[in-house]
Protein backbone atom coordinates (compact mmCIF):
# COMPACT_ATOMS: atom_id res chain seq x y z
CA UNK A 1 0.00 0.00 0.00
CA UNK A 2 1.04 3.55 -0.69
CA UNK A 3 -0.30 6.44 1.33
CA UNK A 4 -0.66 9.75 -0.47
CA UNK A 5 -1.91 13.11 0.88
CA UNK A 6 -5.54 13.92 -0.01
CA UNK A 7 -6.10 10.43 -1.46
CA UNK A 8 -5.18 8.14 1.40
CA UNK A 9 -4.12 4.50 0.91
CA UNK A 10 -3.74 2.99 -2.54
CA UNK A 11 -3.32 -0.76 -2.92
CA UNK A 12 -0.53 -1.39 -5.46
CA UNK A 13 -0.51 -5.17 -5.27
CA UNK A 14 -0.03 -6.66 -8.74
CA UNK A 15 -0.03 -3.28 -10.50
CA UNK A 16 2.51 -2.10 -13.02
CA UNK A 17 4.14 1.32 -12.64
CA UNK A 18 1.94 2.63 -15.47
CA UNK A 19 -1.27 1.33 -13.86
CA UNK A 20 -0.32 2.86 -10.52
CA UNK A 21 0.56 6.18 -12.17
CA UNK A 22 -2.81 6.33 -13.95
CA UNK A 23 -4.69 5.48 -10.76
CA UNK A 24 -2.80 8.16 -8.84
CA UNK A 25 -3.49 10.74 -11.55
CA UNK A 26 -7.20 9.83 -11.62
CA UNK A 27 -7.45 10.14 -7.84
CA UNK A 28 -5.60 13.48 -7.81
CA UNK A 29 -7.84 14.80 -10.63
CA UNK A 30 -10.57 15.22 -8.01
CA UNK A 31 -8.42 17.89 -6.35
CA UNK A 32 -6.09 19.18 -9.11
CA UNK A 33 -6.55 20.19 -12.74
CA UNK A 34 -4.83 17.72 -15.08
CA UNK A 35 -2.29 16.33 -12.59
CA UNK A 36 0.90 14.92 -14.06
CA UNK A 37 2.50 12.22 -11.98
CA UNK A 38 5.83 10.51 -12.41
CA UNK A 39 6.48 7.29 -10.48
CA UNK A 40 9.95 5.78 -10.08
CA UNK A 41 10.79 2.63 -8.17
CA UNK A 42 13.82 3.29 -6.02
CA UNK A 43 14.06 -0.14 -4.43
CA UNK A 44 11.94 -3.24 -4.70
CA UNK A 45 10.92 -4.94 -1.51
CA UNK A 46 12.97 -7.76 -0.13
CA UNK A 47 11.87 -11.27 0.72
CA UNK A 48 13.31 -12.90 3.81
CA UNK A 49 13.93 -16.65 3.53
CA UNK A 50 15.77 -19.25 5.57
CA UNK A 51 18.37 -21.50 3.94
CA UNK A 52 19.38 -24.36 6.25
CA UNK A 53 21.06 -27.76 6.14
CA UNK A 54 23.88 -28.67 3.77
CA UNK A 55 24.82 -25.16 2.60
CA UNK A 56 28.09 -23.34 3.21
CA UNK A 57 26.50 -20.49 5.18
CA UNK A 58 23.10 -21.42 6.64
CA UNK A 59 20.93 -18.58 7.89
CA UNK A 60 18.27 -15.98 7.19
CA UNK A 61 18.70 -14.05 3.94
CA UNK A 62 17.00 -11.06 2.37
CA UNK A 63 16.56 -11.51 -1.37
CA UNK A 64 16.22 -8.43 -3.57
CA UNK A 65 14.99 -8.32 -7.17
CA UNK A 66 14.59 -12.03 -7.91
CA UNK A 67 13.25 -14.29 -5.16
CA UNK A 68 13.96 -17.81 -6.42
CA UNK A 69 15.58 -20.99 -5.10
CA UNK A 70 18.86 -20.32 -6.91
CA UNK A 71 19.02 -16.77 -5.54
CA UNK A 72 18.69 -18.13 -2.00
CA UNK A 73 21.32 -20.83 -2.62
CA UNK A 74 23.66 -18.18 -4.02
CA UNK A 75 23.21 -16.02 -0.91
CA UNK A 76 24.09 -19.06 1.23
CA UNK A 77 27.25 -19.48 -0.92
CA UNK A 78 26.05 -22.74 -2.48
CA UNK A 79 25.63 -26.26 -1.22
CA UNK A 80 28.22 -28.48 0.44
CA UNK A 81 29.67 -31.71 -0.99
CA UNK A 82 27.21 -33.66 1.18
CA UNK A 83 24.09 -31.91 -0.14
CA UNK A 84 21.44 -34.09 -1.76
CA UNK A 85 20.65 -31.90 -4.77
CA UNK A 86 17.71 -34.13 -5.67
CA UNK A 87 16.08 -33.79 -2.25
CA UNK A 88 15.74 -30.17 -1.17
CA UNK A 89 12.69 -29.31 0.90
CA UNK A 90 10.91 -26.01 0.34
CA UNK A 91 8.86 -25.40 3.46
CA UNK A 92 6.27 -22.75 2.71
CA UNK A 93 4.94 -20.55 5.47
CA UNK A 94 1.45 -21.79 6.34
CA UNK A 95 1.61 -24.89 4.10
CA UNK A 96 0.98 -28.35 5.52
CA UNK A 97 3.42 -30.24 3.27
CA UNK A 98 6.87 -29.21 2.02
CA UNK A 99 7.58 -29.01 -1.72
CA UNK A 100 10.31 -31.37 -2.95
CA UNK A 101 12.84 -29.52 -5.12
CA UNK A 102 15.27 -31.34 -7.43
CA UNK A 103 17.86 -28.69 -8.21
CA UNK A 104 19.86 -31.33 -10.10
CA UNK A 105 17.20 -31.24 -12.83
CA UNK A 106 17.68 -27.49 -13.10
CA UNK A 107 21.47 -27.75 -13.24
CA UNK A 108 21.67 -30.68 -15.68
CA UNK A 109 18.50 -30.33 -17.76
CA UNK A 110 17.74 -26.60 -17.37
CA UNK A 111 14.36 -27.51 -15.83
CA UNK A 112 13.09 -24.04 -14.87
CA UNK A 113 10.15 -25.51 -12.95
CA UNK A 114 12.54 -26.45 -10.12
CA UNK A 115 13.63 -22.83 -9.57
CA UNK A 116 10.54 -21.93 -7.51
CA UNK A 117 9.64 -18.38 -6.51
CA UNK A 118 10.17 -17.95 -2.78
CA UNK A 119 7.78 -16.06 -0.52
CA UNK A 120 8.35 -14.20 2.73
CA UNK A 121 9.20 -16.66 5.52
CA UNK A 122 9.84 -19.69 3.28
CA UNK A 123 12.57 -22.13 4.30
CA UNK A 124 14.86 -24.14 2.02
CA UNK A 125 16.32 -27.19 3.74
CA UNK A 126 19.07 -29.13 1.98
CA UNK A 127 19.32 -32.70 3.21
CA UNK A 128 22.48 -34.80 3.27
CA UNK A 129 23.14 -37.29 0.48
CA UNK A 130 24.42 -39.84 3.04
CA UNK A 131 27.56 -40.59 1.02
CA UNK A 132 30.80 -41.32 2.82
CA UNK A 133 34.04 -39.81 1.57
CA UNK A 134 36.86 -42.22 2.48
CA UNK A 135 39.57 -39.56 2.56
CA UNK A 136 37.55 -37.03 4.57
CA UNK A 137 35.44 -39.30 6.80
CA UNK A 138 37.44 -42.52 7.33
CA UNK A 139 41.16 -41.74 6.88
CA UNK A 140 41.45 -39.43 9.95
CA UNK A 141 40.29 -42.32 12.17
CA UNK A 142 42.64 -44.80 10.52
CA UNK A 143 45.53 -42.33 10.86
CA UNK A 144 44.64 -41.74 14.53
CA UNK A 145 44.46 -45.48 15.23
CA UNK A 146 47.81 -46.00 13.49
CA UNK A 147 49.41 -43.24 15.58
CA UNK A 148 48.06 -44.72 18.83
CA UNK A 149 49.34 -48.16 17.73
CA UNK A 150 52.80 -46.70 16.97
CA UNK A 151 52.96 -44.92 20.33
CA UNK A 152 52.04 -48.14 22.19
CA UNK A 153 54.59 -50.16 20.22
CA UNK A 154 57.39 -47.66 21.00
CA UNK A 155 56.82 -47.77 24.77
TORMI-521632 format. One record per residue: x, y, z of N, C-alpha, C in turn; residue number from 0. Coordinates in Angstrom, 1 decimal, always signed. Atoms other than C-alpha are relative to their C-alpha. Layout:
N
SITE_nX_nY_nZ_caX_caY_caZ_cX_cY_cZ_num
SITE_X_Y_Z_X_Y_Z_X_Y_Z_NUM .
...
***
This chain:
155
SITE_nX_nY_nZ_caX_caY_caZ_cX_cY_cZ_num
SITE_+0.8_-1.2_+0.0_+0.0_+0.0_+0.0_+0.9_+1.2_+0.0_0 .
SITE_-0.6_-1.2_+0.0_+1.0_+3.5_-0.7_-0.9_+1.1_+0.6_1 .
SITE_+0.8_-1.0_-0.5_-0.3_+6.4_+1.3_+0.4_+1.4_-0.6_2 .
SITE_-0.2_-1.3_+0.7_-0.7_+9.8_-0.5_-0.9_+1.0_+0.6_3 .
SITE_+0.8_-1.1_-0.6_-1.9_+13.1_+0.9_-1.2_+0.2_-0.9_4 .
SITE_+1.3_-0.2_+0.6_-5.5_+13.9_+0.0_-0.7_-1.3_-0.4_5 .
SITE_+0.6_+1.3_+0.6_-6.1_+10.4_-1.5_-0.1_-1.1_+1.1_6 .
SITE_+0.0_+1.1_-1.0_-5.2_+8.1_+1.4_+0.8_-1.2_-0.5_7 .
SITE_-0.7_+1.2_+0.4_-4.1_+4.5_+0.9_-0.4_-0.5_-1.4_8 .
SITE_+0.2_+0.6_+1.3_-3.7_+3.0_-2.5_+0.6_-1.4_+0.0_9 .
SITE_-0.6_+1.4_+0.0_-3.3_-0.8_-2.9_+0.7_-0.1_-1.4_10 .
SITE_-0.8_+0.2_+1.3_-0.5_-1.4_-5.5_+0.3_-1.4_-0.3_11 .
SITE_-0.3_+1.4_+0.2_-0.5_-5.2_-5.3_-0.3_-0.4_-1.4_12 .
SITE_+0.2_+0.6_+1.3_+0.0_-6.7_-8.7_-0.1_+1.1_-1.1_13 .
SITE_+0.1_-1.1_+1.0_+0.0_-3.3_-10.5_+1.3_+0.3_-0.6_14 .
SITE_-1.2_-0.5_+0.6_+2.5_-2.1_-13.0_+0.2_+1.5_+0.4_15 .
SITE_-0.2_-1.4_-0.3_+4.1_+1.3_-12.6_-0.9_+0.9_-0.8_16 .
SITE_+1.0_-0.8_+0.9_+1.9_+2.6_-15.5_-1.4_+0.0_+0.6_17 .
SITE_+1.4_+0.1_-0.6_-1.3_+1.3_-13.9_-0.1_+0.9_+1.3_18 .
SITE_+0.0_-0.8_-1.3_-0.3_+2.9_-10.5_+0.0_+1.5_-0.3_19 .
SITE_-0.1_-1.4_+0.4_+0.6_+6.2_-12.2_-1.4_+0.5_-0.4_20 .
SITE_+1.3_-0.4_+0.4_-2.8_+6.3_-13.9_-1.0_+0.1_+1.1_21 .
SITE_+0.9_+0.0_-1.1_-4.7_+5.5_-10.8_+0.3_+1.2_+0.9_22 .
SITE_-0.4_-1.2_-0.9_-2.8_+8.2_-8.8_-0.5_+1.3_-0.7_23 .
SITE_+0.5_-1.1_+0.8_-3.5_+10.7_-11.6_-1.5_+0.2_+0.1_24 .
SITE_+1.5_+0.0_-0.1_-7.2_+9.8_-11.6_-0.5_+0.5_+1.4_25 .
SITE_+0.4_-0.3_-1.4_-7.5_+10.1_-7.8_+0.4_+1.5_+0.2_26 .
SITE_-0.4_-1.4_-0.2_-5.6_+13.5_-7.8_-0.8_+0.9_-0.9_27 .
SITE_+0.8_-0.8_+0.8_-7.8_+14.8_-10.6_-1.3_+0.5_+0.7_28 .
SITE_+1.1_-0.5_-0.8_-10.6_+15.2_-8.0_+0.4_+1.3_+0.7_29 .
SITE_-0.5_-1.2_-0.8_-8.4_+17.9_-6.3_+0.8_+1.0_-0.9_30 .
SITE_-0.9_-0.8_+0.8_-6.1_+19.2_-9.1_-0.5_-0.1_-1.5_31 .
SITE_+0.4_+0.0_+1.4_-6.6_+20.2_-12.7_+1.2_-0.7_-0.8_32 .
SITE_-1.0_+0.8_+0.8_-4.8_+17.7_-15.1_+1.3_-0.3_+0.7_33 .
SITE_-1.2_+0.4_-0.7_-2.3_+16.3_-12.6_+0.9_-0.8_-0.9_34 .
SITE_-1.0_+0.8_+0.7_+0.9_+14.9_-14.1_+0.9_-0.6_+1.1_35 .
SITE_-0.7_+0.8_-1.0_+2.5_+12.2_-12.0_+1.1_-0.8_-0.6_36 .
SITE_-1.1_+0.9_+0.4_+5.8_+10.5_-12.4_+0.4_-0.9_+1.1_37 .
SITE_-0.3_+1.0_-1.0_+6.5_+7.3_-10.5_+1.3_-0.7_-0.3_38 .
SITE_-1.2_+0.7_+0.2_+9.9_+5.8_-10.1_+0.2_-1.0_+1.2_39 .
SITE_-0.3_+1.0_-1.0_+10.8_+2.6_-8.2_+1.4_+0.2_+0.4_40 .
SITE_-1.3_-0.2_-0.5_+13.8_+3.3_-6.0_+0.6_-1.4_+0.4_41 .
SITE_-0.5_+1.3_-0.5_+14.1_-0.1_-4.4_-1.2_-1.0_+0.1_42 .
SITE_+1.1_+1.0_-0.2_+11.9_-3.2_-4.7_+0.1_-0.6_+1.4_43 .
SITE_+0.0_+0.6_-1.3_+10.9_-4.9_-1.5_+0.9_-1.3_+0.0_44 .
SITE_-0.8_+1.3_-0.2_+13.0_-7.8_-0.1_-0.9_-1.1_+0.5_45 .
SITE_+0.6_+1.2_-0.5_+11.9_-11.3_+0.7_+1.0_-0.7_+0.9_46 .
SITE_-0.9_+0.7_-0.9_+13.3_-12.9_+3.8_-0.3_-1.5_+0.0_47 .
SITE_+0.2_+1.4_+0.1_+13.9_-16.6_+3.5_+1.1_-0.7_+0.9_48 .
SITE_-1.0_+0.8_-0.8_+15.8_-19.3_+5.6_+0.6_-1.0_-1.0_49 .
SITE_-0.7_+1.0_+0.8_+18.4_-21.5_+3.9_+0.8_-0.8_+1.1_50 .
SITE_-0.6_+0.9_-1.0_+19.4_-24.4_+6.2_+0.4_-1.3_-0.5_51 .
SITE_-0.5_+1.4_+0.4_+21.1_-27.8_+6.1_+1.3_+0.1_-0.6_52 .
SITE_-1.3_+0.2_+0.6_+23.9_-28.7_+3.8_+0.3_+1.2_-1.0_53 .
SITE_-0.5_-1.1_+0.8_+24.8_-25.2_+2.6_+1.2_+0.6_+0.7_54 .
SITE_-1.2_-0.5_-0.6_+28.1_-23.3_+3.2_-0.3_+1.0_+1.1_55 .
SITE_+0.3_-1.0_-1.0_+26.5_-20.5_+5.2_-1.5_+0.0_+0.3_56 .
SITE_+1.4_+0.0_-0.3_+23.1_-21.4_+6.6_-0.4_+1.3_+0.8_57 .
SITE_+0.5_-1.2_-0.7_+20.9_-18.6_+7.9_-1.2_+0.6_-0.7_58 .
SITE_+1.1_-0.8_+0.5_+18.3_-16.0_+7.2_+0.5_+1.0_-1.0_59 .
SITE_-0.5_-0.8_+1.1_+18.7_-14.1_+3.9_-1.1_+0.9_-0.5_60 .
SITE_+0.9_-0.9_+0.6_+17.0_-11.1_+2.4_+0.3_+0.0_-1.5_61 .
SITE_-0.2_+0.0_+1.5_+16.6_-11.5_-1.4_-0.6_+1.2_-0.6_62 .
SITE_+0.5_-1.2_+0.8_+16.2_-8.4_-3.6_-0.2_-0.4_-1.4_63 .
SITE_+0.3_+0.2_+1.5_+15.0_-8.3_-7.2_-0.7_-1.4_-0.2_64 .
SITE_+0.5_+1.3_+0.2_+14.6_-12.0_-7.9_-0.1_-0.8_+1.3_65 .
SITE_+0.3_+0.8_-1.2_+13.2_-14.3_-5.2_-0.1_-1.5_-0.3_66 .
SITE_+0.1_+1.4_+0.4_+14.0_-17.8_-6.4_+0.9_-0.9_+0.8_67 .
SITE_-0.8_+1.0_-0.7_+15.6_-21.0_-5.1_+1.5_+0.3_-0.3_68 .
SITE_-1.5_-0.2_+0.3_+18.9_-20.3_-6.9_+0.5_+1.3_+0.6_69 .
SITE_-0.4_-1.2_-0.7_+19.0_-16.8_-5.5_+0.3_-0.2_+1.4_70 .
SITE_-0.2_+0.3_-1.4_+18.7_-18.1_-2.0_+1.2_-0.9_+0.2_71 .
SITE_-1.2_+0.8_-0.1_+21.3_-20.8_-2.6_+1.3_+0.8_-0.3_72 .
SITE_-1.2_-0.9_+0.2_+23.7_-18.2_-4.0_+0.3_+0.9_+1.2_73 .
SITE_-0.2_-0.8_-1.2_+23.2_-16.0_-0.9_+0.7_-0.9_+1.1_74 .
SITE_-0.6_+1.0_-1.0_+24.1_-19.1_+1.2_+1.3_-0.5_-0.4_75 .
SITE_-1.2_+0.4_+0.6_+27.2_-19.5_-0.9_+0.1_-1.4_-0.5_76 .
SITE_+0.0_+1.3_+0.7_+26.1_-22.7_-2.5_-0.2_-1.2_+1.0_77 .
SITE_+0.2_+1.2_-0.9_+25.6_-26.3_-1.2_+1.4_-0.6_+0.3_78 .
SITE_-1.2_+0.7_-0.3_+28.2_-28.5_+0.4_+0.1_-1.2_-0.8_79 .
SITE_-0.2_+1.2_+0.7_+29.7_-31.7_-1.0_-1.1_-1.1_+0.4_80 .
SITE_+0.9_+1.1_-0.6_+27.2_-33.7_+1.2_-1.4_+0.3_-0.4_81 .
SITE_+1.4_-0.4_+0.2_+24.1_-31.9_-0.1_-0.7_-1.0_-1.0_82 .
SITE_+0.8_+0.8_+1.0_+21.4_-34.1_-1.8_-0.7_+1.0_-0.9_83 .
SITE_+0.5_-1.0_+1.0_+20.7_-31.9_-4.8_-1.4_-0.4_-0.6_84 .
SITE_+1.3_+0.5_+0.5_+17.7_-34.1_-5.7_-1.1_+0.0_+1.1_85 .
SITE_+0.9_+0.1_-1.1_+16.1_-33.8_-2.3_+0.1_+1.3_+0.9_86 .
SITE_+0.1_-1.2_-0.7_+15.7_-30.2_-1.2_-1.4_+0.3_+0.4_87 .
SITE_+1.3_-0.3_-0.4_+12.7_-29.3_+0.9_-0.3_+1.5_+0.0_88 .
SITE_+0.5_-1.4_+0.0_+10.9_-26.0_+0.3_-1.2_+0.0_+1.0_89 .
SITE_+1.0_+0.0_-1.1_+8.9_-25.4_+3.5_-0.7_+1.4_-0.1_90 .
SITE_+0.7_-1.3_+0.2_+6.3_-22.7_+2.7_-0.7_+0.4_+1.3_91 .
SITE_+0.7_-0.6_-1.2_+4.9_-20.5_+5.5_-1.5_-0.3_-0.1_92 .
SITE_+1.4_+0.3_+0.0_+1.5_-21.8_+6.3_-0.5_-1.2_-0.7_93 .
SITE_+0.4_+1.2_+0.8_+1.6_-24.9_+4.1_+0.1_-1.2_+0.9_94 .
SITE_-0.1_+1.2_-0.8_+1.0_-28.3_+5.5_+1.1_-1.0_-0.4_95 .
SITE_-1.0_+0.9_+0.5_+3.4_-30.2_+3.3_+1.1_+0.7_-0.7_96 .
SITE_-1.1_-0.7_+0.7_+6.9_-29.2_+2.0_-0.1_-0.4_-1.5_97 .
SITE_-0.2_+0.3_+1.4_+7.6_-29.0_-1.7_+1.4_-0.6_-0.2_98 .
SITE_-1.3_+0.7_+0.2_+10.3_-31.4_-2.9_+0.6_+0.7_-1.3_99 .
SITE_-0.7_-0.7_+1.1_+12.8_-29.5_-5.1_+1.2_-0.9_-0.5_100 .
SITE_-1.2_+0.7_+0.5_+15.3_-31.3_-7.4_+0.8_+1.0_-0.8_101 .
SITE_-0.8_-1.0_+0.6_+17.9_-28.7_-8.2_+0.9_-0.6_-1.0_102 .
SITE_-0.9_+0.7_+1.0_+19.9_-31.3_-10.1_-0.7_+0.1_-1.4_103 .
SITE_+0.7_-0.2_+1.2_+17.2_-31.2_-12.8_+0.2_+1.3_-0.6_104 .
SITE_-0.3_-1.3_+0.5_+17.7_-27.5_-13.1_+1.4_+0.1_-0.5_105 .
SITE_-1.4_-0.1_+0.3_+21.5_-27.8_-13.2_+0.3_-0.8_-1.3_106 .
SITE_-0.4_+0.9_+1.1_+21.7_-30.7_-15.7_-0.9_+0.1_-1.2_107 .
SITE_+1.0_+0.0_+1.1_+18.5_-30.3_-17.8_-0.6_+1.3_-0.2_108 .
SITE_+0.6_-1.3_+0.1_+17.7_-26.6_-17.4_-1.5_+0.0_+0.3_109 .
SITE_+1.4_+0.1_-0.4_+14.4_-27.5_-15.8_-0.4_+1.2_+0.8_110 .
SITE_+0.3_-1.3_-0.7_+13.1_-24.0_-14.9_-1.1_-0.2_+1.1_111 .
SITE_+1.1_+0.2_-0.9_+10.1_-25.5_-13.0_+0.6_-0.3_+1.5_112 .
SITE_-0.6_+0.3_-1.3_+12.5_-26.5_-10.1_+0.6_+1.3_+0.7_113 .
SITE_-0.5_-1.3_-0.5_+13.6_-22.8_-9.6_-1.2_+0.8_+0.5_114 .
SITE_+1.3_-0.6_-0.5_+10.5_-21.9_-7.5_+0.2_+1.4_+0.5_115 .
SITE_+0.1_-1.3_-0.6_+9.6_-18.4_-6.5_-0.2_-0.2_+1.5_116 .
SITE_+0.0_+0.1_-1.4_+10.2_-18.0_-2.8_-0.9_+1.2_+0.6_117 .
SITE_+0.8_-1.0_-0.7_+7.8_-16.1_-0.5_+0.6_+0.4_+1.3_118 .
SITE_-0.4_-0.4_-1.3_+8.3_-14.2_+2.7_-0.1_-1.1_+1.0_119 .
SITE_+0.1_+1.0_-1.0_+9.2_-16.7_+5.5_+0.2_-1.4_-0.4_120 .
SITE_-0.2_+1.4_+0.5_+9.8_-19.7_+3.3_+1.4_-0.5_+0.5_121 .
SITE_-1.3_+0.6_-0.5_+12.6_-22.1_+4.3_+0.4_-1.1_-1.0_122 .
SITE_-0.6_+1.0_+0.9_+14.9_-24.1_+2.0_+0.8_-0.9_+0.9_123 .
SITE_-0.8_+0.9_-0.8_+16.3_-27.2_+3.7_+0.7_-1.0_-0.9_124 .
SITE_-0.8_+0.9_+0.8_+19.1_-29.1_+2.0_+0.4_-1.2_+0.8_125 .
SITE_-0.3_+1.2_-0.7_+19.3_-32.7_+3.2_+1.4_-0.5_-0.4_126 .
SITE_-1.3_+0.6_+0.3_+22.5_-34.8_+3.3_-0.2_-1.2_-1.0_127 .
SITE_+0.1_+1.1_+0.9_+23.1_-37.3_+0.5_+0.4_-1.3_+0.6_128 .
SITE_-0.3_+1.2_-0.7_+24.4_-39.8_+3.0_+1.3_-0.7_-0.5_129 .
SITE_-1.2_+0.6_+0.6_+27.6_-40.6_+1.0_+1.1_+0.2_+1.0_130 .
SITE_-1.2_-0.1_-0.8_+30.8_-41.3_+2.8_+1.2_+0.2_-0.9_131 .
SITE_-1.2_-0.3_+0.7_+34.0_-39.8_+1.6_+1.2_-0.7_+0.8_132 .
SITE_-1.1_+0.8_-0.7_+36.9_-42.2_+2.5_+1.1_+0.9_+0.5_133 .
SITE_-1.1_-0.8_-0.4_+39.6_-39.6_+2.6_-0.4_+1.0_+1.1_134 .
SITE_+0.4_-1.0_-1.0_+37.6_-37.0_+4.6_-0.6_-0.7_+1.2_135 .
SITE_+0.8_+0.6_-1.1_+35.4_-39.3_+6.8_+0.7_-1.2_+0.7_136 .
SITE_-0.5_+1.2_-0.5_+37.4_-42.5_+7.3_+1.5_+0.1_+0.3_137 .
SITE_-1.5_-0.1_-0.2_+41.2_-41.7_+6.9_+0.4_+0.6_+1.3_138 .
SITE_-0.5_-0.6_-1.2_+41.5_-39.4_+9.9_-0.1_-1.0_+1.2_139 .
SITE_+0.1_+1.0_-1.1_+40.3_-42.3_+12.2_+1.1_-1.1_-0.2_140 .
SITE_-1.0_+1.0_+0.3_+42.6_-44.8_+10.5_+1.4_+0.6_+0.4_141 .
SITE_-1.2_-0.7_-0.4_+45.5_-42.3_+10.9_+0.2_+0.1_+1.5_142 .
SITE_+0.0_-0.2_-1.4_+44.6_-41.7_+14.5_+0.3_-1.4_+0.7_143 .
SITE_-0.2_+1.4_-0.5_+44.5_-45.5_+15.2_+1.4_-0.4_-0.2_144 .
SITE_-1.4_+0.4_+0.3_+47.8_-46.0_+13.5_+1.0_+0.7_+0.9_145 .
SITE_-0.9_-0.8_-0.9_+49.4_-43.2_+15.6_+0.0_-0.6_+1.4_146 .
SITE_+0.1_+0.6_-1.3_+48.1_-44.7_+18.8_+0.7_-1.4_+0.1_147 .
SITE_-0.6_+1.3_+0.1_+49.3_-48.2_+17.7_+1.5_+0.2_+0.1_148 .
SITE_-1.4_-0.3_+0.0_+52.8_-46.7_+17.0_+0.5_+0.4_+1.3_149 .
SITE_-0.5_-0.5_-1.3_+53.0_-44.9_+20.3_+0.0_-1.2_+1.0_150 .
SITE_+0.0_+1.1_-0.9_+52.0_-48.1_+22.2_+1.2_-1.0_-0.3_151 .
SITE_-1.1_+0.9_+0.4_+54.6_-50.2_+20.2_+1.4_+0.6_+0.4_152 .
SITE_-1.3_-0.6_-0.3_+57.4_-47.7_+21.0_+0.2_+0.2_+1.5_153 .
SITE_-0.2_-0.1_-1.5_+56.8_-47.8_+24.8_+0.8_-1.1_+0.5_154 .
***
